[in-house]
Amino acid sequence: MSCLDAQFIKSASYGLFFLQKHLRGKLNPNHTSFRLTPKTEGREKSCRSPPMLVLASPPPLVATTRRVSGGSTASRVRCSSVRELDASASRGALPPLLEAKRVVLVRHGQSTWNAEGRIQGSSDLSVLTPKGESQAETSRLMLLSDTFDACFISPLARSRRTAEVIWDSRDKDLIPDADLREIDLYSFQGLLKHEGKEKYGVLFQQWQKDAPNCSIDGHYPVRELWDRAQSCWERILAHEGKSVLVVAHNAVNQALVATSLGLGTEYFRTLLQSNCGASVLDFTPQPSGRPPSVCLNRLNQTPNSPVSAESSAGRKSSKKIILVCQGATQNSSEGSLGGVGYAPLNMLGVIQAQKTAELLLDLKVNSIICSPQVAAVDTATAICEVQEAADCLGADCVPRDIEMKNLLGLEIDDAFQTKQKSLGQMVQSGWMGGMEHQKLKTLWAQSEEAWQALVNELPADDAAESDRVVVAVGHPAIHLALLCRCLNLTREYMPSFHLDDGSISVIDFPDGPKGGAVVRCTNYTAHLGRWSIPVTRTTENSDEL
């Protein structure tokens, strides 16, 4: 049984309740206002009438410097030398393409040294644990229906074994590439974390706090890794196949994602890769021999829930912002962007909202901030109701009290439901690319204050409330802008990400809101069960859902 089917079965016991409730109707028929239906008599519920957070008029767009690594391949300084960042340079030096290509990156399953908490680096002394074998098998099932033209792998045993499980009976040979090995950590390799602190003191602390500028045995590991990743792209994209699987490691997969988007070494440890997590990149040819445009279709789709206590990779964080894309509406089922204006959720959207609510039962949500538009309110209400019924559903010992508010900054313009073609074209190019320039400028401007409003929901002081989970519900378009704000990117990066109806994106703040954000996953849809968006396959017709 796949992880998607398991999550579907888990929700079957009480899914019908939400469908019946939806059919009875929750919305005030007067479309100029919203009223959320009370859920339990005799107890005041915070979901009943969410207060409105009103933002000031969007400020004029201010040009910002985007964090990109600059220069062409020929001008890059390699290995341990300092890399100069040039904000005016192109996004990267990817080779031009003649046709579209999709690349799926998978990290190896849990290894023996992962389980021990030992620093692996590029050493080859660990193998998959039984849990790692199981994760690899889950990934095999997740990718079973996909047709890959090639599989590039790291030559290290833990990665090779994961690739062998996933590749299974496919007839093409695996392609080892030495540059896909894990980051070289020299003297640190083989040490337990506490041994590193004891033996290397300040140097180990620098590695934890400022890895891109940390030198180990005369080498700058992160800078070397970024150069290796750029070299890997030249060979991966040169392969004639249209769909390529890459099975490698945590750090090198981070570097592959970052370099494909033109992001520098400062993004190390920002785009997480869990054991057997899958990330999907779409490359679209550009005219005149220019580098292809790149869209991160999803980041770190994992065998386990990205919000559960067992979620692997990265530092543990008790402060999170979870971006929830509202469920599908009648508009989205007709091929345009869903959920704008007063369009309510359709039946698929109701299911998506309920399943997202079930997924978030693994967390105690403190506040839900949503767009005032109907589909977002419907989705937020489903999450709120399930959270407050956590004691009845066996997920908590006492009822949870959830604060729910509307935020005008999450509202989008009706123009976002136009200019859409097939879902396949959206997947290949990022569906924000064709939006009118002025509409994008307005959306981008309002996203600045919206993002700050969400961050302000988190306690600024680490000594304050230890756990704080904020859920933001809105249209995929505004969430694309929020992702870029989170990563300190410019508006031009919005087409570089893709979000589906019903998806979630998880952002951690391990050092609090002042310490910077870490993206645990984007466009996660495995919780939708049989209605999940396939991890890699393009769905040309939304009727298939």
C-alpha positions in Angstrom: 0.0 0.0 0.0 1.4 3.4 -0.9 1.6 6.3 1.5 -1.1 8.1 -0.5 -3.5 5.3 -0.1 -2.7 5.0 3.6 -3.5 8.6 4.2 -6.7 8.3 2.3 -7.9 5.3 4.4 -7.0 7.2 7.6 -9.4 9.9 6.7 -12.4 7.8 5.6 -14.0 7.4 9.0 -15.1 10.9 9.3 -14.8 12.5 5.8 -18.5 12.1 5.0 -19.4 14.4 7.8 -17.8 17.3 6.0 -19.3 16.5 2.7 -22.8 16.5 4.2 -22.1 19.7 6.0 -21.0 21.3 2.8 -24.1 20.3 1.0 -26.2 21.9 3.7 -24.3 25.1 3.1 -22.2 27.3 5.3 -22.2 30.6 3.6 -24.4 33.6 3.9 -26.2 33.9 0.6 -25.4 37.6 0.6 -22.1 37.6 -1.2 -21.1 41.0 0.3 -20.3 39.5 3.7 -19.2 36.2 5.3 -20.7 34.3 8.2 -19.2 31.2 9.5 -21.7 28.7 10.9 -21.4 27.9 14.6 -20.3 24.4 15.2 -21.2 23.4 18.8 -24.1 24.7 20.8 -23.4 25.9 24.3 -19.8 26.8 23.7 -18.5 30.1 22.2 -16.2 29.3 19.2 -13.4 31.5 17.9 -14.2 30.4 14.3 -17.6 32.1 14.4 -16.9 35.6 13.1 -13.3 36.2 12.3 -12.1 39.7 12.8 -10.7 41.5 9.8 -7.0 42.5 9.6 -6.9 45.5 7.3 -3.7 46.4 5.7 -2.8 49.9 4.4 -2.8 50.5 0.7 0.0 48.6 -1.0 3.2 50.7 -1.1 4.8 51.5 -4.4 7.0 48.7 -5.7 10.5 49.2 -4.5 13.3 47.6 -6.4 15.2 45.1 -4.3 18.4 43.2 -4.9 17.8 39.6 -5.5 20.0 37.0 -3.9 21.5 35.2 -6.9 24.9 33.9 -7.7 26.2 35.7 -10.8 28.5 35.2 -13.7 28.6 32.7 -16.5 30.3 29.3 -16.2 33.5 30.6 -17.7 33.8 33.5 -15.2 33.0 31.5 -12.1 35.9 31.1 -9.6 36.0 27.4 -8.6 36.6 25.4 -5.5 37.8 27.3 -2.4 37.8 30.8 -3.8 35.2 33.4 -2.8 32.2 33.6 -5.1 31.1 37.0 -6.1 27.4 37.7 -6.2 26.2 39.9 -9.0 22.6 41.0 -8.7 22.5 42.2 -12.3 23.7 38.9 -13.8 21.5 36.2 -15.3 20.0 33.5 -13.1 22.6 31.0 -13.9 24.7 29.3 -16.6 22.4 26.3 -17.4 23.0 25.0 -21.0 20.2 25.8 -23.5 17.6 23.2 -24.3 15.8 22.3 -27.5 12.8 20.7 -25.8 11.2 20.7 -22.3 12.7 18.5 -19.7 11.5 17.4 -16.2 14.1 16.3 -13.5 13.0 14.6 -10.3 15.5 14.7 -7.4 15.3 12.1 -4.7 17.4 11.9 -1.5 18.5 8.4 -0.4 16.6 6.6 2.4 17.7 6.7 6.1 21.2 5.4 6.5 22.9 3.8 9.5 24.8 7.0 10.1 21.6 9.1 9.7 20.2 7.0 12.5 23.3 7.5 14.7 23.5 11.2 14.1 26.9 10.9 12.6 28.3 13.3 10.0 28.5 11.4 6.7 29.7 13.9 4.1 31.1 12.0 1.1 32.2 9.0 3.1 30.9 5.6 1.9 30.8 3.7 5.2 27.0 3.7 5.9 24.2 1.7 4.4 20.4 1.9 4.4 18.6 0.9 7.6 15.4 -1.2 7.4 13.5 2.1 7.7 15.6 3.5 4.8 14.7 0.4 2.7 11.0 1.0 3.5 11.3 4.6 2.5 12.9 3.7 -0.8 10.1 1.2 -1.4 7.5 3.9 -0.7 9.3 6.1 -3.2 9.2 3.3 -5.8 5.5 3.0 -5.4 5.1 6.8 -5.6 7.0 6.8 -8.9 5.8 3.5 -10.2 3.6 4.9 -13.0 6.2 7.4 -14.2 8.3 6.9 -17.3 11.9 8.0 -16.9 14.4 8.1 -19.7 17.5 8.0 -17.5 18.6 7.8 -13.9 21.7 9.6 -12.6 23.0 8.5 -9.2 25.6 9.2 -6.7 28.1 6.4 -6.6 27.9 6.1 -2.8 26.3 2.9 -1.5 23.3 4.5 0.4 22.3 6.4 -2.7 22.9 3.6 -5.2 20.8 1.2 -3.1 17.9 3.7 -3.0 18.2 4.1 -6.7 18.1 0.3 -7.3 14.9 0.0 -5.2 13.2 2.8 -7.1 14.5 1.9 -10.5 13.4 -1.8 -10.0 12.9 -3.6 -13.3 13.3 -0.7 -15.6 15.6 -1.8 -18.4 17.9 1.3 -18.7 21.2 1.3 -16.8 21.9 3.6 -13.8 24.3 6.4 -14.6 26.8 7.1 -11.8 28.2 10.6 -11.5 30.9 11.3 -9.0 29.9 15.0 -8.7 26.6 13.8 -7.3 28.3 12.5 -4.1 27.5 14.2 -0.9 29.3 17.3 0.3 32.9 16.8 1.1 33.4 17.5 4.9 36.9 16.3 5.2 38.0 16.0 8.9 34.4 16.3 10.1 33.3 13.1 8.4 32.5 10.2 10.8 32.1 12.4 13.9 29.0 12.5 16.0 27.7 16.0 16.5 28.9 16.3 20.1 32.3 15.0 19.0 32.6 17.7 16.5 31.8 20.4 19.1 34.3 18.9 21.5 37.1 18.5 19.0 36.8 21.5 16.8 35.0 24.1 19.0 34.7 27.4 17.3 35.3 25.9 13.8 32.4 23.5 14.3 30.2 26.3 15.6 31.0 28.3 12.5 30.0 25.3 10.3 26.7 25.3 12.1 26.1 29.0 11.9 27.8 30.2 8.7 28.6 27.1 6.6 29.2 28.9 3.2 32.1 30.8 4.8 33.5 27.9 6.8 36.8 26.5 5.7 37.7 22.9 6.7 41.2 21.6 6.1 41.8 24.5 3.6 38.5 23.9 1.7 35.2 25.7 1.5 32.8 22.7 1.3 29.6 24.6 0.4 31.3 26.6 -2.3 32.8 23.5 -3.8 29.4 21.8 -3.6 27.8 24.6 -5.6 30.4 24.4 -8.3 29.8 20.6 -8.5 26.1 21.0 -8.8 26.5 23.5 -11.7 28.7 20.9 -13.4 26.1 18.2 -12.8 23.4 20.2 -14.5 25.5 20.4 -17.7 25.5 16.6 -18.0 21.9 16.0 -16.7 20.4 18.6 -19.1 22.6 17.4 -22.0 21.0 14.0 -21.8 18.5 13.4 -24.6 15.8 12.1 -22.2 12.7 14.3 -21.5 12.3 12.9 -18.0 15.3 12.3 -15.8 15.5 10.8 -12.2 18.4 11.8 -10.0 19.0 9.9 -6.7 21.6 11.5 -4.5 21.9 13.2 -1.1 20.7 16.0 1.2 23.2 18.7 0.6 23.9 18.0 -3.1 20.1 18.0 -3.9 19.8 21.3 -2.1 22.6 22.7 -4.3 21.0 21.3 -7.4 17.7 23.0 -6.6 19.4 26.3 -5.7 21.7 26.4 -8.7 18.9 25.6 -11.1 17.1 28.7 -9.8 20.3 30.8 -9.8 20.5 31.0 -6.0 23.8 31.3 -4.2 25.5 29.5 -1.3 23.6 31.6 1.2 20.6 29.3 0.5 22.5 26.2 1.9 20.2 24.6 4.5 17.2 26.7 3.4 15.6 24.3 0.9 15.3 21.0 2.9 15.6 17.5 1.5 14.3 14.7 3.8 15.1 11.0 3.4 13.5 9.9 0.1 11.9 13.3 -0.3 11.2 14.1 -4.0 11.7 17.5 -5.6 10.5 18.2 -9.2 12.0 20.7 -11.5 10.7 21.7 -15.0 13.0 23.2 -17.6 11.4 25.1 -20.6 13.5 26.0 -23.7 14.0 29.7 -24.4 14.7 31.3 -27.8 18.0 32.5 -29.2 20.0 29.8 -27.3 19.3 31.4 -23.9 19.3 29.2 -20.7 15.9 27.5 -20.0 13.4 28.9 -17.7 13.1 26.8 -14.5 10.0 26.1 -12.4 10.2 24.2 -9.0 7.1 22.2 -9.3 7.4 20.9 -5.7 10.1 20.7 -3.0 10.6 17.7 -0.7 7.5 15.6 -1.2 8.2 13.1 1.6 7.0 9.5 2.4 6.1 10.9 5.9 3.9 13.8 6.7 5.9 17.1 6.6 4.2 18.3 9.8 4.6 15.1 11.9 7.1 14.7 14.7 8.9 12.1 12.6 9.6 14.5 9.8 13.3 14.2 9.0 16.0 16.7 7.8 16.8 20.1 9.2 16.7 21.4 12.7 13.6 21.0 14.7 11.4 24.1 14.9 8.4 24.9 17.1 7.6 28.0 15.1 6.0 27.5 11.7 4.0 29.3 9.0 2.0 26.9 6.9 0.7 28.2 3.5 -2.5 26.3 2.6 -3.8 26.7 -0.9 -7.6 26.8 -0.8 -9.5 24.0 -2.4 -10.7 23.9 -6.0 -13.7 25.9 -7.1 -16.0 25.8 -10.1 -13.7 28.3 -11.8 -10.6 26.0 -11.4 -12.5 23.0 -12.7 -13.2 24.9 -15.9 -9.5 25.4 -16.5 -9.0 28.9 -15.0 -7.4 29.7 -11.6 -9.7 28.6 -8.8 -11.2 30.3 -5.9 -11.4 34.0 -6.9 -14.1 36.4 -5.9 -17.3 34.7 -4.6 -16.8 31.3 -6.2 -17.3 28.6 -3.4 -15.6 25.3 -3.2 -16.8 22.6 -5.5 -17.0 19.0 -4.3 -13.3 18.4 -5.0 -12.4 21.5 -3.1 -14.4 20.4 -0.1 -12.5 17.1 -0.1 -9.2 18.9 -0.4 -10.1 21.3 2.5 -11.1 18.4 4.7 -8.0 16.4 4.0 -5.8 19.3 4.7 -7.6 19.8 8.0 -6.9 16.1 8.8 -3.2 16.5 7.9 -2.8 19.5 10.3 -4.2 17.5 13.2 -0.6 16.4 13.7 0.0 20.0 14.8 -1.7 22.3 17.4 -2.5 25.3 15.2 -2.6 28.6 17.1 -4.1 30.9 14.5 -5.5 30.7 11.1 -5.2 33.8 8.8 -7.2 33.6 5.6 -8.2 35.7 2.6 -11.8 37.1 2.9 -12.7 35.4 -0.4 -15.2 32.6 -0.1 -13.1 29.6 -1.1 -10.4 30.6 1.4 -12.9 31.1 4.2 -14.4 27.7 3.4 -11.0 26.0 3.6 -10.0 27.8 6.7 -13.3 26.9 8.4 -12.8 23.2 7.8 -9.3 23.4 9.3 -10.6 25.4 12.3 -13.5 22.9 12.9 -11.2 19.9 12.9 -8.7 21.5 15.2 -11.3 22.4 17.7 -12.7 18.9 17.6 -9.3 17.3 18.2 -10.4 15.8 21.5 -13.3 14.1 19.8 -11.1 12.8 17.0 -8.6 11.3 19.4 -5.8 13.7 18.4 -5.7 15.6 21.7 -6.9 15.3 25.2 -8.6 18.7 25.4 -10.4 20.9 22.8 -8.1 23.3 21.0 -8.9 27.0 20.9 -8.1 28.5 17.5 -7.9 32.1 16.6 -9.2 32.8 13.1 -8.8 36.1 11.3 -9.3 37.5 7.8 -6.4 39.4 6.1 -7.2 41.7 3.2 -3.6 41.4 2.1 -4.3 37.8 1.0 -7.1 38.8 -1.3 -6.4 38.5 -5.1 -7.7 40.3 -8.1 -10.3 38.6 -10.3 -7.9 38.9 -13.3 -6.0 35.8 -12.0 -8.8 33.6 -13.3 -8.0 34.6 -16.9 -5.3 33.8 -19.5 -5.0 30.1 -18.5 -4.4 27.3 -21.0 -4.0 23.6 -20.3 -2.7 22.3 -17.0 0.2 20.8 -18.8 1.3 24.3 -19.9 0.9 25.5 -16.4 3.1 22.7 -15.1 5.8 23.3 -17.7 6.1 27.1 -17.5 4.7 28.2 -14.1 1.2 29.6 -14.5 2.2 33.1 -13.3 4.2 33.8 -16.4 1.4 35.2 -18.5 -0.2 37.5 -16.0 -0.5 41.2 -16.8 2.5 43.1 -15.5 0.5 45.7 -13.5 -1.5 43.0 -11.8 1.6 41.3 -10.7 3.1 44.5 -9.4 0.0 45.1 -7.3 0.0 41.5 -6.0 3.7 41.8 -5.2 3.3 45.1 -3.4 0.5 43.8 -1.1 2.4 40.6 -0.4 5.1 42.5 1.5 2.8 43.6 4.3 0.9 40.3 4.2 4.1 38.4 4.8 5.1 40.7 7.6 1.6 40.3 9.2 2.1 36.5 9.2 5.6 36.8 10.7 4.3 39.1 13.4 2.0 36.3 14.5 5.1 34.4 15.7 6.6 35.3 19.0 9.7 37.5 18.5 11.3 36.3 21.7 12.6 32.7 22.0 11.7 32.8 25.6 8.1 33.5 24.8 5.5 30.8 23.8 7.6 27.9 22.7 5.2 26.4 20.1 3.5 28.6 17.6 1.9 27.4 14.4 0.3 29.9 12.0 -1.8 28.7 9.0 -2.3 31.1 6.1 -5.1 30.2 3.7 -5.4 31.8 0.3 -5.2 31.5 -3.5 -2.0 29.9 -5.0 -1.1 33.2 -6.6 -0.7 35.1 -3.3 1.2 32.2 -1.8 3.7 32.3 -4.6 4.5 35.9 -3.7 4.7 34.9 0.0 7.2 32.2 -0.8 9.4 34.7 -2.7 9.1 37.1 0.2 10.1 34.3 2.6 13.3 33.6 0.5 14.1 37.3 0.0 13.6 37.0 -3.8 12.3 39.5 -6.2 9.0 39.5 -8.1 10.6 38.0 -11.2 11.0 34.7 -9.3 7.3 34.1 -8.9 7.0 32.0 -12.1 9.8 29.8 -10.7 7.5 28.1 -8.2 4.3 26.1 -8.7 1.4 25.5 -6.3 -1.7 23.4 -6.8 -5.2 23.7 -5.2 -5.2 22.0 -1.8 -1.4 21.9 -1.5 0.5 23.0 1.6 4.0 24.6 2.0 5.7 24.5 5.3 8.1 27.2 6.5 10.1 26.7 9.7 11.7 29.3 11.9 14.2 27.3 14.0 15.8 30.5 15.4 12.6 32.5 15.6 11.3 35.0 13.1 14.4 37.1 13.3 16.7 34.2 12.5 15.5 33.5 9.0 13.1 31.0 7.3 13.8 27.4 6.2 11.4 25.9 3.6 10.6 22.4 4.6 8.4 21.7 1.6 6.4 23.4 -1.2 3.3 22.2 -3.1 2.9 19.1 -0.9 -0.2 17.1 -2.0 0.3 13.5 -0.8 -2.3 14.1 2.0 -5.0 14.4 -0.7 -5.0 10.6 -1.2 -6.6 9.4 -4.3 -7.2 13.1 -5.3 -3.5 13.9 -4.9 -1.7 15.7 -7.7 0.7 13.2 -9.2 4.3 13.8 -8.1 5.7 13.9 -11.6 3.1 13.0 -14.2 1.4 15.9 -16.0 -2.4 15.8 -15.8 -3.6 17.3 -19.1 -7.2 17.2 -18.2 -8.5 18.3 -14.8 -11.5 15.9 -15.3 -9.0 13.1 -14.4 -9.2 14.3 -10.8 
